[in-house]
Amino acid sequence: MKIKYTKEHEWVSVDQDIAIIGITHYAQQQLGDIVFFEAPETGTNIKKGNEVGVVESVKAASEIYAPISGEIIEVNKELDLEPSLINTDPEKKGWMFKIKITDESEISRLMDEESYSAFVEASS
């Protein structure tokens, strides 16, 4: 599995034609304690760049944007009961949803870990 990143601080883990999406460690630190996650509906077709969910923290609400196009095939139901998983384990147990990828070329436009780290460093 390869992991890619967006300028909106989302990570995308790609395994064949399935992508798992979440927010980065940096994003959850900026948000503070997550208290709610509004997930997209399973079966929804999404387009890259469109809003697909919302994360609410004690500090603010923040939109989640689709890093790639596809169909939502699964949502992390554990976040309904324990949204704090996004804080404690944002890049594993705190994943948000899975997408069946419809345009693989979009993956190549995302940042690798080194590029993302440089992006975060430059914006801090």
N, C-alpha and C positions, 0 to 999 in steps of 0.2 A: 504494500500500500504506500502510495506517495501522499504527502501532505503539502497542501498549497495554502496561501493566505491572501486575504483581500485588504484593500485600503480601509475598509470599514471594520477591520479587526475581527474577521471571521476566519475560521480554519475549515478546510475542505480535505477530507481523507478519501482518496479515490481507490476503489477496488473494482476493476473491470468497468461495468457500466453503472455502478452504484456509488454515490457520494454521501458521506456522512458529514453533517454540518454542525458547527458550534461556534462559540465566540472564544477568542484567545485569552490566555492568562492576563495579558496586558489589559484587554477590554474589561474583564471582570474586576480587575483592580481599580480601574477608573470609575466603574459603576458603583462599587461598594457592595453591601450585602443585598443579594438578589432575593426578592420576596414573591415574585410572580413571573411566569413565562406564559405568554399567549402564543399558542402553537398554530401553525397552518393546518388545514383540514387534510386528512389522508385522501388521496385521489385528485387533489388540486394540481393543475398544470400551472407552473410558474415560469416567468421569464426573468432572465438575468437582470439584476438591478431593481426589480420590483420589491416592495415591502411584503414580507411573508410572515412576520411575527413581531412581538414586542416583548422586551425584557424590562421589568420594573424593579428598581432597587429602592433603598431608603433615600437615595440621593435624587434619582431621576428615572424617567422612562426613556427607553432607547429602542428605536426600530431595528429589526433584523431584515437585511436585504438579501435577496437570492443571489448568491455568488455565481451561480450557473443556472441554465434553463433545464427544466425537466418536470417530472411528476413526483409529488410527495407520496412516498410509499410507506413511510413509518414515522411516527412521532414518539419521542422518549416520554412515555407515560409516567415514569418515575418523577419527572419534574413537576407533575401536578401535585404530588404529595411532598416533594422535597426539592423546591427550586434552588435551595442553597448548594445542591450538587454542582451547579454552574460555578460557584465560588470555590468549592473545595477540590473539584476535579474537572475543570472546564474542558480539557482536551481528551477525556476518556468517559467517565460515568456521566458527565454533564453535557454530553452531546445533545443536540436539539431535535434534528430530524434527518431523514434519509431521502435522497432524491434518485430516481432512475434518470440517468443523464440522457438528454436528447441531442446535445451538441458538444461532442468531445473537444472541438477546437477551442471552446471557452476555457477549458482547463489550462491550456498552454499560456493563456493570458494572465493567469494568476501568479503571484510571487512565490518563490521558494523560501525556505526558512532564512537563508542568508539575506536575501533582498528584503524580507519582511522585517528582520532585526534592524537593518540599516534604515528602513522607513520609520520604524518606531523611534529609533535613536534621533533621527533628523527632526521628528515632529515633537520631541520632548523638550 
